[in-house]
């Protein structure tokens, strides 16, 4: 098994269903991830894997913890297959290049917020988040497995504090772990695809994301650069 250690986190190659067993009970403040959606666009795109993990995610989460994940609007009802975590809110990441669904042309992606217990929100953020990139992104990875880094930064700022533990069991090209490393969140990440894992590790080592000439094509659509929104103090009701 490949494993890479960084100043604030650890990145492991392998199946999240096996690797999560190495995470101690009640140790994670935020589970933040981009799980497989089940569209069948690539080898490991099986949504059931995410829902199979719920008991283990519950085990590793602290008494009061957040579960935040990207989820397609065309499959929103399926997100409520989660039985133990409580639904709290929905955020929207907005981008300009459209994504096509059977009934519409969409310019956004949903981010769902669930919780265990009553975790604290450190800042009240706007529900609409521009899909911008931090300066560490020199060139975008042309794949939906790389999520906008400024969105990750806003979410980390609102839902965690420096030193908190973040778990990303479906890390893809490392867009969430690299932001955790940048903002001093302790983190644990898993990725099952070795090619994707190697790219992500290199990006985190260099603390910069460069264009990938032969990125794998999974689905259409890419994120583009906008500005980062402001946020206000407050709590989720």
Order of alpha helices (4+ residues) and beta strands (2+ residues): beta-beta-alpha-beta-alpha-alpha-beta-beta-beta-beta-beta-alpha-beta-alpha-beta-alpha-beta
